[in-house]
């Protein structure tokens, strides 16, 4: 499970336990520098890559998840 925090430039990853619907093991998966723009949405591709939309960076960037 992932959460994108636009203001801090961090994409956080979590483990998700389907049996009890709990999240755990919070960690930073990606840090986006301000010079690239601001993360404003993402998807996970077939190759298990994070595809992140960058507002004010006018681009989409792929990161290893």
PQR file with spaces between the fields and no chain letter, atoms N, CA, C, O and H, PARSE charges and radii, in Angstrom:
ATOM       1  N    UNK     1       0.858   -1.156    0.000 -0.4000 1.5000
ATOM       2  CA   UNK     1       0.000    0.000    0.000 -0.0000 2.0000
ATOM       3  C    UNK     1       0.908    1.222    0.000  0.5500 1.7000
ATOM       4  O    UNK     1       1.943    1.231    0.665 -0.5500 1.4000
ATOM       5  N    UNK     2       0.513    2.269   -0.757 -0.4000 1.5000
ATOM       6  CA   UNK     2       1.309    3.484   -0.866 -0.0000 2.0000
ATOM       7  C    UNK     2       0.475    4.711   -0.534  0.5500 1.7000
ATOM       8  O    UNK     2      -0.744    4.720   -0.705 -0.5500 1.4000
ATOM       9  H    UNK     2      -0.328    2.262   -1.297  0.4000 1.0000
ATOM      10  N    UNK     3       1.151    5.735   -0.061 -0.4000 1.5000
ATOM      11  CA   UNK     3       0.528    7.028    0.232 -0.0000 2.0000
ATOM      12  C    UNK     3       1.472    8.110   -0.260  0.5500 1.7000
ATOM      13  O    UNK     3       2.655    8.102    0.079 -0.5500 1.4000
ATOM      14  H    UNK     3       2.141    5.728    0.077  0.4000 1.0000
ATOM      15  N    UNK     4       0.965    9.037   -1.055 -0.4000 1.5000
ATOM      16  CA   UNK     4       1.802   10.128   -1.549 -0.0000 2.0000
ATOM      17  C    UNK     4       1.485   11.393   -0.760  0.5500 1.7000
ATOM      18  O    UNK     4       0.329   11.808   -0.677 -0.5500 1.4000
ATOM      19  H    UNK     4       0.004    9.044   -1.331  0.4000 1.0000
ATOM      20  N    UNK     5       2.530   12.011   -0.176 -0.4000 1.5000
ATOM      21  CA   UNK     5       2.391   13.249    0.582 -0.0000 2.0000
ATOM      22  C    UNK     5       2.997   14.369   -0.263  0.5500 1.7000
ATOM      23  O    UNK     5       4.214   14.550   -0.294 -0.5500 1.4000
ATOM      24  H    UNK     5       3.470   11.674   -0.244  0.4000 1.0000
ATOM      25  N    UNK     6       2.146   15.102   -0.932 -0.4000 1.5000
ATOM      26  CA   UNK     6       2.590   16.126   -1.880 -0.0000 2.0000
ATOM      27  C    UNK     6       3.483   17.168   -1.219  0.5500 1.7000
ATOM      28  O    UNK     6       4.495   17.560   -1.800 -0.5500 1.4000
ATOM      29  H    UNK     6       1.157   14.955   -0.906  0.4000 1.0000
ATOM      30  N    UNK     7       3.134   17.622   -0.025 -0.4000 1.5000
ATOM      31  CA   UNK     7       3.884   18.701    0.622 -0.0000 2.0000
ATOM      32  C    UNK     7       5.290   18.302    1.043  0.5500 1.7000
ATOM      33  O    UNK     7       6.202   19.125    0.973 -0.5500 1.4000
ATOM      34  H    UNK     7       2.312   17.303    0.446  0.4000 1.0000
ATOM      35  N    UNK     8       5.492   17.065    1.476 -0.4000 1.5000
ATOM      36  CA   UNK     8       6.819   16.639    1.910 -0.0000 2.0000
ATOM      37  C    UNK     8       7.626   16.015    0.779  0.5500 1.7000
ATOM      38  O    UNK     8       8.837   15.839    0.910 -0.5500 1.4000
ATOM      39  H    UNK     8       4.751   16.396    1.532  0.4000 1.0000
ATOM      40  N    UNK     9       6.973   15.679   -0.329 -0.4000 1.5000
ATOM      41  CA   UNK     9       7.660   15.040   -1.445 -0.0000 2.0000
ATOM      42  C    UNK     9       7.977   13.579   -1.202  0.5500 1.7000
ATOM      43  O    UNK     9       8.832   13.009   -1.879 -0.5500 1.4000
ATOM      44  H    UNK     9       5.989   15.822   -0.435  0.4000 1.0000
ATOM      45  N    UNK    10       7.300   12.967   -0.243 -0.4000 1.5000
ATOM      46  CA   UNK    10       7.579   11.563    0.091 -0.0000 2.0000
ATOM      47  C    UNK    10       6.420   10.662   -0.315  0.5500 1.7000
ATOM      48  O    UNK    10       5.248   10.997   -0.142 -0.5500 1.4000
ATOM      49  H    UNK    10       6.606   13.430    0.307  0.4000 1.0000
ATOM      50  N    UNK    11       6.788    9.516   -0.856 -0.4000 1.5000
ATOM      51  CA   UNK    11       5.813    8.455   -1.090 -0.0000 2.0000
ATOM      52  C    UNK    11       6.116    7.378   -0.059  0.5500 1.7000
ATOM      53  O    UNK    11       7.202    6.798   -0.041 -0.5500 1.4000
ATOM      54  H    UNK    11       7.740    9.244   -0.996  0.4000 1.0000
ATOM      55  N    UNK    12       5.150    7.126    0.784 -0.4000 1.5000
ATOM      56  CA   UNK    12       5.338    6.142    1.848 -0.0000 2.0000
ATOM      57  C    UNK    12       4.730    4.811    1.435  0.5500 1.7000
ATOM      58  O    UNK    12       3.693    4.756    0.774 -0.5500 1.4000
ATOM      59  H    UNK    12       4.268    7.596    0.769  0.4000 1.0000
ATOM      60  N    UNK    13       5.401    3.745    1.840 -0.4000 1.5000
ATOM      61  CA   UNK    13       4.918    2.391    1.588 -0.0000 2.0000
ATOM      62  C    UNK    13       4.523    1.764    2.914  0.5500 1.7000
ATOM      63  O    UNK    13       5.097    2.075    3.958 -0.5500 1.4000
ATOM      64  H    UNK    13       6.243    3.790    2.377  0.4000 1.0000
ATOM      65  N    UNK    14       3.552    0.891    2.862 -0.4000 1.5000
ATOM      66  CA   UNK    14       3.063    0.188    4.042 -0.0000 2.0000
ATOM      67  C    UNK    14       2.806   -1.266    3.673  0.5500 1.7000
ATOM      68  O    UNK    14       2.539   -1.581    2.514 -0.5500 1.4000
ATOM      69  H    UNK    14       3.086    0.638    2.014  0.4000 1.0000
ATOM      70  N    UNK    15       2.887   -2.136    4.645 -0.4000 1.5000
ATOM      71  CA   UNK    15       2.426   -3.508    4.466 -0.0000 2.0000
ATOM      72  C    UNK    15       0.944   -3.531    4.815  0.5500 1.7000
ATOM      73  O    UNK    15       0.503   -2.826    5.723 -0.5500 1.4000
ATOM      74  H    UNK    15       3.104   -1.880    5.587  0.4000 1.0000
ATOM      75  N    UNK    16       0.187   -4.332    4.100 -0.4000 1.5000
ATOM      76  CA   UNK    16      -1.247   -4.449    4.346 -0.0000 2.0000
ATOM      77  C    UNK    16      -1.589   -5.900    4.616  0.5500 1.7000
ATOM      78  O    UNK    16      -1.276   -6.785    3.820 -0.5500 1.4000
ATOM      79  H    UNK    16       0.545   -4.905    3.362  0.4000 1.0000
ATOM      80  N    UNK    17      -2.237   -6.135    5.752 -0.4000 1.5000
ATOM      81  CA   UNK    17      -2.665   -7.484    6.122 -0.0000 2.0000
ATOM      82  C    UNK    17      -4.128   -7.643    5.729  0.5500 1.7000
ATOM      83  O    UNK    17      -5.013   -7.060    6.355 -0.5500 1.4000
ATOM      84  H    UNK    17      -2.491   -5.416    6.399  0.4000 1.0000
ATOM      85  N    UNK    18      -4.373   -8.424    4.705 -0.4000 1.5000
ATOM      86  CA   UNK    18      -5.723   -8.614    4.181 -0.0000 2.0000
ATOM      87  C    UNK    18      -6.654   -9.295    5.185  0.5500 1.7000
ATOM      88  O    UNK    18      -7.864   -9.069    5.150 -0.5500 1.4000
ATOM      89  H    UNK    18      -3.654   -8.898    4.197  0.4000 1.0000
ATOM      90  N    UNK    19      -6.115  -10.115    6.069 -0.4000 1.5000
ATOM      91  CA   UNK    19      -6.958  -10.871    7.000 -0.0000 2.0000
ATOM      92  C    UNK    19      -7.606   -9.993    8.065  0.5500 1.7000
ATOM      93  O    UNK    19      -8.688  -10.314    8.558 -0.5500 1.4000
ATOM      94  H    UNK    19      -5.132  -10.298    6.098  0.4000 1.0000
ATOM      95  N    UNK    20      -6.944   -8.871    8.429 -0.4000 1.5000
ATOM      96  CA   UNK    20      -7.527   -8.011    9.462 -0.0000 2.0000
ATOM      97  C    UNK    20      -7.608   -6.545    9.027  0.5500 1.7000
ATOM      98  O    UNK    20      -7.959   -5.676    9.825 -0.5500 1.4000
ATOM      99  H    UNK    20      -6.065   -8.611    8.029  0.4000 1.0000
ATOM     100  N    UNK    21      -7.287   -6.277    7.771 -0.4000 1.5000
ATOM     101  CA   UNK    21      -7.374   -4.930    7.188 -0.0000 2.0000
ATOM     102  C    UNK    21      -6.535   -3.905    7.944  0.5500 1.7000
ATOM     103  O    UNK    21      -6.966   -2.769    8.143 -0.5500 1.4000
ATOM     104  H    UNK    21      -7.002   -6.983    7.122  0.4000 1.0000
ATOM     105  N    UNK    22      -5.327   -4.312    8.368 -0.4000 1.5000
ATOM     106  CA   UNK    22      -4.433   -3.400    9.088 -0.0000 2.0000
ATOM     107  C    UNK    22      -3.195   -3.085    8.266  0.5500 1.7000
ATOM     108  O    UNK    22      -2.692   -3.917    7.511 -0.5500 1.4000
ATOM     109  H    UNK    22      -4.978   -5.235    8.206  0.4000 1.0000
ATOM     110  N    UNK    23      -2.717   -1.851    8.437 -0.4000 1.5000
ATOM     111  CA   UNK    23      -1.467   -1.473    7.794 -0.0000 2.0000
ATOM     112  C    UNK    23      -0.364   -1.398    8.850  0.5500 1.7000
ATOM     113  O    UNK    23      -0.618   -1.117   10.021 -0.5500 1.4000
ATOM     114  H    UNK    23      -3.126   -1.175    9.051  0.4000 1.0000
ATOM     115  N    UNK    24       0.870   -1.657    8.403 -0.4000 1.5000
ATOM     116  CA   UNK    24       2.016   -1.619    9.318 -0.0000 2.0000
ATOM     117  C    UNK    24       3.279   -1.358    8.503  0.5500 1.7000
ATOM     118  O    UNK    24       3.228   -1.256    7.277 -0.5500 1.4000
ATOM     119  H    UNK    24       1.076   -1.885    7.451  0.4000 1.0000
ATOM     120  N    UNK    25       4.398   -1.254    9.188 -0.4000 1.5000
ATOM     121  CA   UNK    25       5.714   -1.141    8.573 -0.0000 2.0000
ATOM     122  C    UNK    25       5.839    0.073    7.649  0.5500 1.7000
ATOM     123  O    UNK    25       6.250   -0.053    6.496 -0.5500 1.4000
ATOM     124  H    UNK    25       4.439   -1.337   10.184  0.4000 1.0000
ATOM     125  N    UNK    26       5.475    1.256    8.175 -0.4000 1.5000
ATOM     126  CA   UNK    26       5.592    2.490    7.391 -0.0000 2.0000
ATOM     127  C    UNK    26       7.053    2.767    7.040  0.5500 1.7000
ATOM     128  O    UNK    26       7.934    2.667    7.894 -0.5500 1.4000
ATOM     129  H    UNK    26       5.141    1.358    9.112  0.4000 1.0000
ATOM     130  N    UNK    27       7.300    3.119    5.774 -0.4000 1.5000
ATOM     131  CA   UNK    27       8.646    3.456    5.325 -0.0000 2.0000
ATOM     132  C    UNK    27       8.550    4.388    4.124  0.5500 1.7000
ATOM     133  O    UNK    27       7.530    4.417    3.436 -0.5500 1.4000
ATOM     134  H    UNK    27       6.584    3.200    5.081  0.4000 1.0000
ATOM     135  N    UNK    28       9.611    5.148    3.873 -0.4000 1.5000
ATOM     136  CA   UNK    28       9.655    6.038    2.716 -0.0000 2.0000
ATOM     137  C    UNK    28      10.163    5.224    1.530  0.5500 1.7000
ATOM     138  O    UNK    28      11.276    4.699    1.557 -0.5500 1.4000
ATOM     139  H    UNK    28      10.440    5.125    4.432  0.4000 1.0000
ATOM     140  N    UNK    29       9.343    5.124    0.498 -0.4000 1.5000
ATOM     141  CA   UNK    29       9.708    4.365   -0.698 -0.0000 2.0000
ATOM     142  C    UNK    29      10.411    5.257   -1.715  0.5500 1.7000
ATOM     143  O    UNK    29      11.331    4.815   -2.402 -0.5500 1.4000
ATOM     144  H    UNK    29       8.438    5.550    0.476  0.4000 1.0000
ATOM     145  N    UNK    30       9.974    6.522   -1.811 -0.4000 1.5000
ATOM     146  CA   UNK    30      10.526    7.465   -2.786 -0.0000 2.0000
ATOM     147  C    UNK    30      10.498    8.857   -2.168  0.5500 1.7000
ATOM     148  O    UNK    30       9.537    9.226   -1.493 -0.5500 1.4000
ATOM     149  H    UNK    30       9.226    6.881   -1.253  0.4000 1.0000
ATOM     150  N    UNK    31      11.567    9.631   -2.407 -0.4000 1.5000
ATOM     151  CA   UNK    31      11.581   11.049   -2.065 -0.0000 2.0000
ATOM     152  C    UNK    31      11.738   11.836   -3.350  0.5500 1.7000
ATOM     153  O    UNK    31      12.674   11.613   -4.118 -0.5500 1.4000
ATOM     154  H    UNK    31      12.347    9.331   -2.955  0.4000 1.0000
ATOM     155  N    UNK    32      10.822   12.754   -3.576 -0.4000 1.5000
ATOM     156  CA   UNK    32      10.825   13.562   -4.793 -0.0000 2.0000
ATOM     157  C    UNK    32      11.361   14.941   -4.447  0.5500 1.7000
ATOM     158  O    UNK    32      10.834   15.608   -3.557 -0.5500 1.4000
ATOM     159  H    UNK    32      10.062   12.936   -2.952  0.4000 1.0000
ATOM     160  N    UNK    33      12.402   15.373   -5.144 -0.4000 1.5000
ATOM     161  CA   UNK    33      12.959   16.699   -4.878 -0.0000 2.0000
ATOM     162  C    UNK    33      12.027   17.774   -5.432  0.5500 1.7000
ATOM     163  O    UNK    33      11.343   17.564   -6.435 -0.5500 1.4000
ATOM     164  H    UNK    33      12.831   14.831   -5.867  0.4000 1.0000
ATOM     165  N    UNK    34      12.011   18.928   -4.763 -0.4000 1.5000
ATOM     166  CA   UNK    34      11.149   20.033   -5.202 -0.0000 2.0000
ATOM     167  C    UNK    34      11.450   20.459   -6.630  0.5500 1.7000
ATOM     168  O    UNK    34      10.562   20.944   -7.331 -0.5500 1.4000
ATOM     169  H    UNK    34      12.566   19.098   -3.948  0.4000 1.0000
ATOM     170  N    UNK    35      12.681   20.285   -7.065 -0.4000 1.5000
ATOM     171  CA   UNK    35      13.050   20.707   -8.417 -0.0000 2.0000
ATOM     172  C    UNK    35      12.355   19.864   -9.497  0.5500 1.7000
ATOM     173  O    UNK    35      12.234   20.296  -10.644 -0.5500 1.4000
ATOM     174  H    UNK    35      13.403   19.890   -6.495  0.4000 1.0000
ATOM     175  N    UNK    36      11.905   18.671   -9.127 -0.4000 1.5000
ATOM     176  CA   UNK    36      11.209   17.801  -10.085 -0.0000 2.0000
ATOM     177  C    UNK    36       9.730   18.152  -10.203  0.5500 1.7000
ATOM     178  O    UNK    36       9.100   17.851  -11.217 -0.5500 1.4000
ATOM     179  H    UNK    36      12.003   18.320   -8.196  0.4000 1.0000
ATOM     180  N    UNK    37       9.177   18.782   -9.183 -0.4000 1.5000
ATOM     181  CA   UNK    37       7.752   19.063   -9.129 -0.0000 2.0000
ATOM     182  C    UNK    37       7.174   18.421   -7.879  0.5500 1.7000
ATOM     183  O    UNK    37       7.913   18.030   -6.975 -0.5500 1.4000
ATOM     184  H    UNK    37       9.688   19.026   -8.359  0.4000 1.0000
ATOM     185  N    UNK    38       5.864   18.316   -7.830 -0.4000 1.5000
ATOM     186  CA   UNK    38       5.184   17.810   -6.640 -0.0000 2.0000
ATOM     187  C    UNK    38       4.317   16.607   -7.001  0.5500 1.7000
ATOM     188  O    UNK    38       3.471   16.686   -7.892 -0.5500 1.4000
ATOM     189  H    UNK    38       5.264   18.634   -8.564  0.4000 1.0000
ATOM     190  N    UNK    39       4.534   15.498   -6.305 -0.4000 1.5000
ATOM     191  CA   UNK    39       3.759   14.289   -6.553 -0.0000 2.0000
ATOM     192  C    UNK    39       2.282   14.558   -6.355  0.5500 1.7000
ATOM     193  O    UNK    39       1.866   15.066   -5.313 -0.5500 1.4000
ATOM     194  H    UNK    39       5.221   15.434   -5.582  0.4000 1.0000
ATOM     195  N    UNK    40       1.491   14.215   -7.358 -0.4000 1.5000
ATOM     196  CA   UNK    40       0.071   14.547   -7.310 -0.0000 2.0000
ATOM     197  C    UNK    40      -0.790   13.395   -7.798  0.5500 1.7000
ATOM     198  O    UNK    40      -1.863   13.608   -8.361 -0.5500 1.4000
ATOM     199  H    UNK    40       1.829   13.803   -8.205  0.4000 1.0000
ATOM     200  N    UNK    41      -0.330   12.207   -7.585 -0.4000 1.5000
ATOM     201  CA   UNK    41      -1.070   11.028   -8.000 -0.0000 2.0000
ATOM     202  C    UNK    41      -0.110   10.014   -8.587  0.5500 1.7000
ATOM     203  O    UNK    41       0.973   10.366   -9.055 -0.5500 1.4000
ATOM     204  H    UNK    41       0.542   12.033   -7.127  0.4000 1.0000
ATOM     205  N    UNK    42      -0.512    8.753   -8.559 -0.4000 1.5000
ATOM     206  CA   UNK    42       0.368    7.715   -9.083 -0.0000 2.0000
ATOM     207  C    UNK    42      -0.418    6.456   -9.371  0.5500 1.7000
ATOM     208  O    UNK    42      -1.570    6.307   -8.966 -0.5500 1.4000
ATOM     209  H    UNK    42      -1.391    8.468   -8.178  0.4000 1.0000
ATOM     210  N    UNK    43       0.232    5.561  -10.077 -0.4000 1.5000
ATOM     211  CA   UNK    43      -0.315    4.225  -10.311 -0.0000 2.0000
ATOM     212  C    UNK    43       0.843    3.236  -10.219  0.5500 1.7000
ATOM     213  O    UNK    43       2.010    3.623  -10.268 -0.5500 1.4000
ATOM     214  H    UNK    43       1.169    5.683  -10.406  0.4000 1.0000
ATOM     215  N    UNK    44       0.509    1.967  -10.086 -0.4000 1.5000
ATOM     216  CA   UNK    44       1.521    0.915  -10.066 -0.0000 2.0000
ATOM     217  C    UNK    44       1.385    0.155  -11.381  0.5500 1.7000
ATOM     218  O    UNK    44       0.322   -0.374  -11.705 -0.5500 1.4000
ATOM     219  H    UNK    44      -0.440    1.653  -10.045  0.4000 1.0000
ATOM     220  N    UNK    45       2.479    0.114  -12.125 -0.4000 1.5000
ATOM     221  CA   UNK    45       2.459   -0.524  -13.434 -0.0000 2.0000
ATOM     222  C    UNK    45       2.619   -2.032  -13.322  0.5500 1.7000
ATOM     223  O    UNK    45       2.909   -2.567  -12.252 -0.5500 1.4000
ATOM     224  H    UNK    45       3.342    0.545  -11.861  0.4000 1.0000
ATOM     225  N    UNK    46       2.425   -2.700  -14.442 -0.4000 1.5000
ATOM     226  CA   UNK    46       2.562   -4.152  -14.516 -0.0000 2.0000
ATOM     227  C    UNK    46       3.932   -4.637  -14.060  0.5500 1.7000
ATOM     228  O    UNK    46       4.053   -5.709  -13.468 -0.5500 1.4000
ATOM     229  H    UNK    46       2.190   -2.266  -15.312  0.4000 1.0000
ATOM     230  N    UNK    47       4.974   -3.832  -14.341 -0.4000 1.5000
ATOM     231  CA   UNK    47       6.346   -4.209  -13.967 -0.0000 2.0000
ATOM     232  C    UNK    47       6.663   -3.868  -12.516  0.5500 1.7000
ATOM     233  O    UNK    47       7.827   -3.916  -12.118 -0.5500 1.4000
ATOM     234  H    UNK    47       4.876   -2.961  -14.822  0.4000 1.0000
ATOM     235  N    UNK    48       5.646   -3.523  -11.710 -0.4000 1.5000
ATOM     236  CA   UNK    48       5.788   -3.169  -10.302 -0.0000 2.0000
ATOM     237  C    UNK    48       6.555   -1.862  -10.112  0.5500 1.7000
ATOM     238  O    UNK    48       7.280   -1.704   -9.131 -0.5500 1.4000
ATOM     239  H    UNK    48       4.701   -3.484  -12.033  0.4000 1.0000
ATOM     240  N    UNK    49       6.396   -0.931  -11.044 -0.4000 1.5000
ATOM     241  CA   UNK    49       7.008    0.389  -10.962 -0.0000 2.0000
ATOM     242  C    UNK    49       5.931    1.394  -10.569  0.5500 1.7000
ATOM     243  O    UNK    49       4.774    1.270  -10.972 -0.5500 1.4000
ATOM     244  H    UNK    49       5.806   -1.060  -11.842  0.4000 1.0000
ATOM     245  N    UNK    50       6.329    2.401   -9.769 -0.4000 1.5000
ATOM     246  CA   UNK    50       5.419    3.489   -9.440 -0.0000 2.0000
ATOM     247  C    UNK    50       5.505    4.531  -10.549  0.5500 1.7000
ATOM     248  O    UNK    50       6.594    5.002  -10.877 -0.5500 1.4000
ATOM     249  H    UNK    50       7.268    2.501   -9.441  0.4000 1.0000
ATOM     250  N    UNK    51       4.401    4.878  -11.107 -0.4000 1.5000
ATOM     251  CA   UNK    51       4.320    5.887  -12.152 -0.0000 2.0000
ATOM     252  C    UNK    51       3.684    7.119  -11.498  0.5500 1.7000
ATOM     253  O    UNK    51       2.489    7.119  -11.204 -0.5500 1.4000
ATOM     254  H    UNK    51       3.517    4.495  -10.841  0.4000 1.0000
ATOM     255  N    UNK    52       4.492    8.177  -11.269 -0.4000 1.5000
ATOM     256  CA   UNK    52       4.073    9.321  -10.454 -0.0000 2.0000
ATOM     257  C    UNK    52       3.849   10.551  -11.332  0.5500 1.7000
ATOM     258  O    UNK    52       4.709   10.924  -12.130 -0.5500 1.4000
ATOM     259  H    UNK    52       5.463    8.177  -11.508  0.4000 1.0000
ATOM     260  N    UNK    53       2.679   11.175  -11.173 -0.4000 1.5000
ATOM     261  CA   UNK    53       2.365   12.423  -11.858 -0.0000 2.0000
ATOM     262  C    UNK    53       2.984   13.561  -11.058  0.5500 1.7000
ATOM     263  O    UNK    53       2.786   13.647   -9.846 -0.5500 1.4000
ATOM     264  H    UNK    53       1.981   10.872  -10.525  0.4000 1.0000
ATOM     265  N    UNK    54       3.740   14.445  -11.735 -0.4000 1.5000
ATOM     266  CA   UNK    54       4.400   15.552  -11.047 -0.0000 2.0000
ATOM     267  C    UNK    54       3.767   16.875  -11.458  0.5500 1.7000
ATOM     268  O    UNK    54       3.944   17.349  -12.580 -0.5500 1.4000
ATOM     269  H    UNK    54       3.901   14.375  -12.719  0.4000 1.0000
ATOM     270  N    UNK    55       3.019   17.462  -10.512 -0.4000 1.5000
ATOM     271  CA   UNK    55       2.408   18.762  -10.724 -0.0000 2.0000
ATOM     272  C    UNK    55       3.507   19.816  -10.690  0.5500 1.7000
ATOM     273  O    UNK    55       4.405   19.755   -9.850 -0.5500 1.4000
ATOM     274  H    UNK    55       2.875   17.076   -9.601  0.4000 1.0000
ATOM     275  N    UNK    56       3.440   20.758  -11.580 -0.4000 1.5000
ATOM     276  CA   UNK    56       4.418   21.835  -11.715 -0.0000 2.0000
ATOM     277  C    UNK    56       5.765   21.328  -12.237  0.5500 1.7000
ATOM     278  O    UNK    56       6.697   22.112  -12.413 -0.5500 1.4000
ATOM     279  H    UNK    56       2.711   20.808  -12.262  0.4000 1.0000
ATOM     280  N    UNK    57       5.865   20.049  -12.478 -0.4000 1.5000
ATOM     281  CA   UNK    57       7.041   19.480  -13.115 -0.0000 2.0000
ATOM     282  C    UNK    57       6.681   19.054  -14.528  0.5500 1.7000
ATOM     283  O    UNK    57       7.537   18.708  -15.342 -0.5500 1.4000
ATOM     284  H    UNK    57       5.107   19.413  -12.335  0.4000 1.0000
ATOM     285  N    UNK    58       5.372   19.095  -14.786 -0.4000 1.5000
ATOM     286  CA   UNK    58       4.846   18.779  -16.120 -0.0000 2.0000
ATOM     287  C    UNK    58       5.379   17.472  -16.671  0.5500 1.7000
ATOM     288  O    UNK    58       5.799   17.392  -17.825 -0.5500 1.4000
ATOM     289  H    UNK    58       4.677   19.377  -14.125  0.4000 1.0000
ATOM     290  N    UNK    59       5.356   16.438  -15.824 -0.4000 1.5000
ATOM     291  CA   UNK    59       5.875   15.141  -16.288 -0.0000 2.0000
ATOM     292  C    UNK    59       5.287   13.997  -15.472  0.5500 1.7000
ATOM     293  O    UNK    59       4.610   14.189  -14.462 -0.5500 1.4000
ATOM     294  H    UNK    59       5.015   16.503  -14.887  0.4000 1.0000
ATOM     295  N    UNK    60       5.576   12.816  -15.957 -0.4000 1.5000
ATOM     296  CA   UNK    60       5.269   11.576  -15.259 -0.0000 2.0000
ATOM     297  C    UNK    60       6.592   10.813  -15.148  0.5500 1.7000
ATOM     298  O    UNK    60       7.307   10.662  -16.138 -0.5500 1.4000
ATOM     299  H    UNK    60       6.125   12.660  -16.778  0.4000 1.0000
ATOM     300  N    UNK    61       6.915   10.338  -13.951 -0.4000 1.5000
ATOM     301  CA   UNK    61       8.200    9.683  -13.712 -0.0000 2.0000
ATOM     302  C    UNK    61       7.951    8.271  -13.162  0.5500 1.7000
ATOM     303  O    UNK    61       7.040    8.058  -12.363 -0.5500 1.4000
ATOM     304  H    UNK    61       6.334   10.461  -13.146  0.4000 1.0000
ATOM     305  N    UNK    62       8.768    7.319  -13.599 -0.4000 1.5000
ATOM     306  CA   UNK    62       8.677    5.950  -13.084 -0.0000 2.0000
ATOM     307  C    UNK    62       9.750    5.723  -12.029  0.5500 1.7000
ATOM     308  O    UNK    62      10.915    6.067  -12.227 -0.5500 1.4000
ATOM     309  H    UNK    62       9.508    7.492  -14.249  0.4000 1.0000
ATOM     310  N    UNK    63       9.347    5.141  -10.911 -0.4000 1.5000
ATOM     311  CA   UNK    63      10.260    4.783   -9.831 -0.0000 2.0000
ATOM     312  C    UNK    63      10.094    3.306   -9.525  0.5500 1.7000
ATOM     313  O    UNK    63       9.001    2.756   -9.664 -0.5500 1.4000
ATOM     314  H    UNK    63       8.400    4.861  -10.750  0.4000 1.0000
ATOM     315  N    UNK    64      11.180    2.661   -9.107 -0.4000 1.5000
ATOM     316  CA   UNK    64      11.094    1.278   -8.653 -0.0000 2.0000
ATOM     317  C    UNK    64      10.353    1.258   -7.332  0.5500 1.7000
ATOM     318  O    UNK    64      10.673    2.034   -6.432 -0.5500 1.4000
ATOM     319  H    UNK    64      12.068    3.107   -8.995  0.4000 1.0000
ATOM     320  N    UNK    65       9.372    0.387   -7.203 -0.4000 1.5000
ATOM     321  CA   UNK    65       8.603    0.334   -5.950 -0.0000 2.0000
ATOM     322  C    UNK    65       9.188   -0.670   -4.995  0.5500 1.7000
ATOM     323  O    UNK    65       8.671   -0.848   -3.892 -0.5500 1.4000
ATOM     324  H    UNK    65       9.112   -0.243   -7.935  0.4000 1.0000
